[in-house]
Amino acid sequence: MSIIREDMFPVEFPLFPSPGTPGEGKGEGFVREAAVQSAPSPTLPRNTGGGDKRSIGAGDKRSTGRVDQRSTGRSVGWGSSSPLAPKGLTLPELMIGLCIMTIVMGAMSAFSTALATGWRQGELIQDDSMSATQVTLRLQSLLRDARLFGLLVAGRTADGGDPAAMLGFWMRDDDGDNQMKLSEIGLLEHNPTDQTLRFYRVVWPDSYSAAQQAGYDHHVSYANLNGSAYFNTFKALPYVSSAVLARDVVGLRMEKQGVALPAVSYVLTFDRAGRREVLAGSATIRAYNHAPTTQP
């Protein structure tokens, strides 16, 4: 027979089991009744420091279950209904974001395209301006250094059907004898077929000796300088070559001006990929000579 003393249970509790308590007659009812009376909270049992250790162990499922939830945090997770859990984007939100991104990217693409187009247009305009400047310098150099203007065919505009422009002139007097020679004659001609402005002059082949050059370099009369038939023959000579002064020339008109100081005015029309440009100018002879003093 077991003897129960009061010093075994520091906390006072009645020495009789609760009615209907599980484990009646085995001492478990006394322990649960003591825990209920002494605990300040119904959820956390109070350790009395002695007696039956099952009062705070796995025996009481009501207290241990709640402690595990608070300590381990099993009830709070990414998939729970807690207000702190993060949420993903819904389909309407995702579609709205994609639409906004498409609008922004489209605006950036349009801006980049417009900027690139502006650069290309600026480069084309700059190239056209530089080309026109070079043509002007070449024409000015050839016409101002001339000694005498000869045959002149006025030419045509861009949409005209007149004969192509042509200008024959005495370029220089190399030996200073005041007589025109074949190697001193030049010809400017507009070719509407390939839309070029060409300059014809004598270029002796390297295989020609000095004697051969002197034999072919005959004198040119003032009448020949003003004759179209002579210049047609001149272009066909094997030692006469041409150089392109300008391309994309769809129109060229020239006109002689002045008597004391002869000048030639010109209007060049360019067509570069549909971009029309008109270049006008005038050149005056620096060392004018009405005609050679002696004729061959």
C-alpha positions as CSV (number, residue, x, y, z in Angstrom):
1,M,0.0,0.0,0.0
2,S,1.4,3.4,-1.0
3,I,1.6,6.3,1.4
4,I,1.1,9.8,-0.1
5,R,2.7,12.5,1.9
6,E,2.0,16.2,1.6
7,D,5.8,17.1,1.2
8,M,5.7,15.2,-2.1
9,F,3.5,17.9,-3.7
10,P,4.6,21.5,-2.8
11,V,1.5,22.9,-4.4
12,E,-1.6,22.4,-2.5
13,F,-4.4,20.5,-4.2
14,P,-7.2,18.4,-3.0
15,L,-6.4,14.8,-2.3
16,F,-9.1,13.4,-4.4
17,P,-9.4,12.9,-8.1
18,S,-11.7,15.0,-10.3
19,P,-14.9,13.2,-11.3
20,G,-14.7,11.8,-14.7
21,T,-11.0,12.5,-15.2
22,P,-9.1,9.9,-17.2
23,G,-6.6,7.8,-15.3
24,E,-8.6,7.9,-12.1
25,G,-6.9,5.9,-9.3
26,K,-3.5,6.2,-10.9
27,G,-2.4,9.6,-9.8
28,E,-2.9,11.4,-13.2
29,G,-6.0,13.2,-12.2
30,F,-4.2,14.8,-9.3
31,V,-1.4,16.1,-11.5
32,R,-3.8,17.6,-14.1
33,E,-6.0,19.2,-11.5
34,A,-2.9,20.9,-9.9
35,A,-1.7,22.2,-13.3
36,V,-5.1,23.7,-14.0
37,Q,-5.2,25.5,-10.6
38,S,-1.6,26.8,-10.5
39,A,-1.1,27.8,-14.2
40,P,-1.6,31.5,-14.9
41,S,-2.5,30.8,-18.5
42,P,-4.6,27.9,-19.7
43,T,-2.2,27.2,-22.5
44,L,1.2,27.1,-20.7
45,P,1.5,24.6,-17.8
46,R,3.5,25.6,-14.8
47,N,6.4,23.4,-13.7
48,T,6.2,22.8,-10.0
49,G,9.8,21.6,-9.7
50,G,9.0,18.0,-8.6
51,G,6.5,15.2,-8.6
52,D,5.4,13.6,-11.8
53,K,7.3,15.0,-14.8
54,R,4.5,14.1,-17.2
55,S,2.8,17.4,-16.2
56,I,4.9,19.3,-18.8
57,G,5.8,16.4,-21.1
58,A,4.1,14.8,-24.0
59,G,1.2,13.6,-21.8
60,D,-0.7,16.9,-22.1
61,K,-1.4,17.3,-25.8
62,R,-3.4,20.5,-25.3
63,S,-0.3,22.4,-24.2
64,T,2.4,20.8,-26.2
65,G,0.6,21.3,-29.5
66,R,0.3,25.0,-29.1
67,V,3.9,25.4,-28.0
68,D,5.1,23.6,-31.1
69,Q,3.1,25.8,-33.3
70,R,4.5,29.0,-31.8
71,S,8.2,27.8,-31.5
72,T,8.6,26.0,-34.8
73,G,6.5,28.3,-37.0
74,R,4.9,25.4,-38.9
75,S,1.6,27.3,-39.2
76,V,3.2,30.2,-41.1
77,G,4.6,29.5,-44.6
78,W,4.7,30.6,-48.2
79,G,1.5,28.8,-49.0
80,S,-0.5,29.9,-46.0
81,S,-3.1,32.5,-45.8
82,S,-1.1,34.8,-43.6
83,P,-1.2,38.5,-44.6
84,L,2.7,38.6,-44.6
85,A,2.9,35.9,-47.3
86,P,4.1,37.3,-50.8
87,K,1.7,37.1,-53.7
88,G,2.4,36.6,-57.5
89,L,1.1,38.8,-60.4
90,T,-2.3,38.0,-61.8
91,L,-2.8,37.5,-65.5
92,P,-4.4,41.0,-66.0
93,E,-1.6,42.7,-64.1
94,L,1.0,40.8,-66.2
95,M,-0.8,41.8,-69.5
96,I,-0.9,45.4,-68.5
97,G,2.8,45.4,-67.7
98,L,3.6,43.8,-71.0
99,C,1.5,46.5,-72.8
100,I,3.3,49.3,-71.0
101,M,6.7,47.8,-71.9
102,T,5.6,47.4,-75.5
103,I,4.6,51.1,-75.7
104,V,7.9,52.2,-74.2
105,M,10.0,50.0,-76.4
106,G,8.0,51.2,-79.5
107,A,8.6,54.9,-78.6
108,M,12.4,54.2,-78.1
109,S,12.6,52.4,-81.5
110,A,10.8,55.2,-83.3
111,F,13.1,57.8,-81.7
112,S,16.2,55.8,-82.7
113,T,14.9,55.3,-86.3
114,A,14.2,59.0,-86.7
115,L,17.6,59.9,-85.3
116,A,19.4,57.5,-87.7
117,T,17.4,58.8,-90.6
118,G,18.3,62.4,-89.7
119,W,22.0,61.4,-89.6
120,R,21.8,59.7,-93.0
121,Q,20.0,62.7,-94.6
122,G,22.6,65.0,-93.1
123,E,25.4,62.9,-94.5
124,L,23.8,62.8,-97.9
125,I,23.4,66.6,-97.9
126,Q,26.9,67.1,-96.8
127,D,28.2,64.8,-99.5
128,D,26.2,66.6,-102.2
129,S,27.5,69.9,-101.0
130,M,31.1,68.7,-101.0
131,S,30.7,67.3,-104.5
132,A,29.2,70.5,-105.8
133,T,32.1,72.5,-104.3
134,Q,34.7,70.2,-106.0
135,V,32.9,70.6,-109.4
136,T,32.9,74.4,-108.9
137,L,36.6,74.5,-108.1
138,R,37.5,72.4,-111.1
139,L,35.4,74.4,-113.5
140,Q,36.7,77.7,-112.1
141,S,40.3,76.5,-112.4
142,L,39.9,75.4,-116.1
143,L,38.0,78.4,-117.3
144,R,39.9,81.1,-115.5
145,D,43.3,79.8,-116.7
146,A,42.1,79.6,-120.4
147,R,43.6,81.9,-123.0
148,L,40.7,81.9,-125.5
149,F,37.1,80.5,-125.7
150,G,36.1,78.8,-128.9
151,L,33.2,76.6,-129.8
152,L,30.2,76.9,-127.5
153,V,27.0,74.7,-127.6
154,A,24.5,76.1,-125.1
155,G,23.2,72.7,-123.9
156,R,20.0,71.7,-122.3
157,T,18.2,71.8,-119.0
158,A,17.3,68.8,-117.0
159,D,14.1,68.1,-118.9
160,G,15.1,69.6,-122.2
161,G,15.9,67.9,-125.5
162,D,18.5,70.3,-127.0
163,P,21.9,69.2,-128.0
164,A,24.4,68.5,-125.2
165,A,26.5,71.4,-124.0
166,M,30.1,71.7,-125.3
167,L,32.9,74.2,-124.9
168,G,36.2,74.2,-126.7
169,F,39.0,76.5,-125.5
170,W,42.7,77.2,-125.7
171,M,43.9,76.1,-122.3
172,R,47.4,77.6,-122.1
173,D,50.4,78.7,-124.2
174,D,53.1,76.3,-123.1
175,D,56.0,77.5,-125.3
176,G,54.9,81.2,-125.3
177,D,54.8,81.5,-129.1
178,N,51.2,82.7,-129.0
179,Q,50.2,79.9,-131.3
180,M,47.7,77.2,-130.5
181,K,48.8,73.6,-130.6
182,L,46.9,70.4,-130.3
183,S,48.3,69.6,-126.9
184,E,47.1,73.1,-125.7
185,I,43.4,72.5,-126.6
186,G,40.7,71.4,-124.1
187,L,37.1,70.4,-124.5
188,L,34.3,70.4,-121.9
189,E,31.3,68.2,-122.9
190,H,28.1,67.1,-121.2
191,N,27.2,63.4,-121.9
192,P,23.4,63.0,-121.2
193,T,23.7,59.2,-121.7
194,D,25.8,58.5,-118.6
195,Q,25.1,61.9,-117.0
196,T,28.7,63.0,-116.8
197,L,30.6,66.2,-117.4
198,R,33.9,65.2,-119.2
199,F,37.1,67.1,-119.9
200,Y,39.0,66.0,-123.1
201,R,42.7,66.8,-123.6
202,V,45.8,65.3,-125.1
203,V,47.7,62.8,-123.0
204,W,50.7,61.4,-124.8
205,P,51.3,57.7,-124.3
206,D,54.6,56.7,-122.6
207,S,55.7,54.8,-125.7
208,Y,55.7,58.0,-127.7
209,S,59.1,59.6,-128.2
210,A,59.7,63.3,-128.2
211,A,59.9,63.3,-132.0
212,Q,56.6,61.5,-132.3
213,Q,54.9,63.9,-129.9
214,A,56.3,66.9,-131.9
215,G,55.0,65.3,-135.1
216,Y,51.5,64.8,-133.9
217,D,51.3,68.1,-132.0
218,H,50.1,70.1,-135.0
219,H,49.0,73.8,-134.9
220,V,45.3,74.6,-134.5
221,S,43.7,77.5,-136.4
222,Y,41.2,79.9,-134.9
223,A,38.5,78.5,-137.2
224,N,39.2,75.0,-136.0
225,L,38.8,76.2,-132.4
226,N,35.2,77.3,-133.3
227,G,34.3,74.3,-135.5
228,S,32.2,71.4,-134.2
229,A,33.5,69.0,-136.8
230,Y,37.1,69.6,-135.7
231,F,36.2,68.7,-132.1
232,N,34.4,65.5,-133.1
233,T,37.7,64.5,-134.8
234,F,39.6,65.7,-131.8
235,K,37.7,63.3,-129.4
236,A,38.4,60.3,-131.7
237,L,42.2,60.7,-131.7
238,P,44.0,57.8,-129.9
239,Y,46.1,60.1,-127.7
240,V,43.2,62.2,-126.5
241,S,41.6,61.0,-123.3
242,S,38.8,62.2,-121.1
243,A,38.4,62.7,-117.3
244,V,35.1,62.8,-115.5
245,L,34.7,66.2,-113.7
246,A,31.2,65.5,-112.4
247,R,28.6,62.7,-112.2
248,D,24.8,62.6,-112.0
249,V,24.6,65.7,-114.3
250,V,21.2,65.7,-115.9
251,G,21.5,69.2,-117.3
252,L,24.1,71.8,-118.3
253,R,23.7,75.2,-120.0
254,M,26.5,77.6,-120.8
255,E,26.6,81.1,-122.2
256,K,29.4,83.5,-123.2
257,Q,29.4,86.9,-121.7
258,G,31.6,90.0,-122.0
259,V,34.0,91.2,-124.7
260,A,36.9,92.9,-123.1
261,L,37.0,90.2,-120.4
262,P,35.2,87.2,-121.8
263,A,33.4,85.0,-119.2
264,V,31.3,81.8,-119.4
265,S,28.3,81.4,-117.1
266,Y,27.0,77.9,-116.5
267,V,24.1,76.2,-114.7
268,L,24.6,72.6,-113.7
269,T,21.7,70.4,-112.6
270,F,22.4,67.3,-110.5
271,D,20.0,64.4,-109.8
272,R,21.3,62.2,-106.9
273,A,18.8,59.5,-106.1
274,G,15.9,61.8,-106.7
275,R,17.5,64.8,-105.0
276,R,17.7,67.7,-107.5
277,E,20.5,70.2,-107.0
278,V,21.3,73.2,-109.2
279,L,24.8,74.7,-109.3
280,A,25.3,78.1,-111.0
281,G,28.5,80.0,-111.5
282,S,30.6,82.1,-113.8
283,A,34.3,82.2,-114.7
284,T,36.2,85.0,-116.4
285,I,39.4,84.6,-118.3
286,R,42.4,86.1,-116.4
287,A,44.8,86.6,-119.4
288,Y,42.5,87.4,-122.3
289,N,43.8,87.1,-125.8
290,H,41.4,87.8,-128.7
291,A,43.1,85.5,-131.1
292,P,46.6,84.1,-131.8
293,T,48.8,86.7,-133.5
294,T,49.9,84.2,-136.2
295,Q,47.8,81.5,-137.9
296,P,49.3,78.3,-139.3
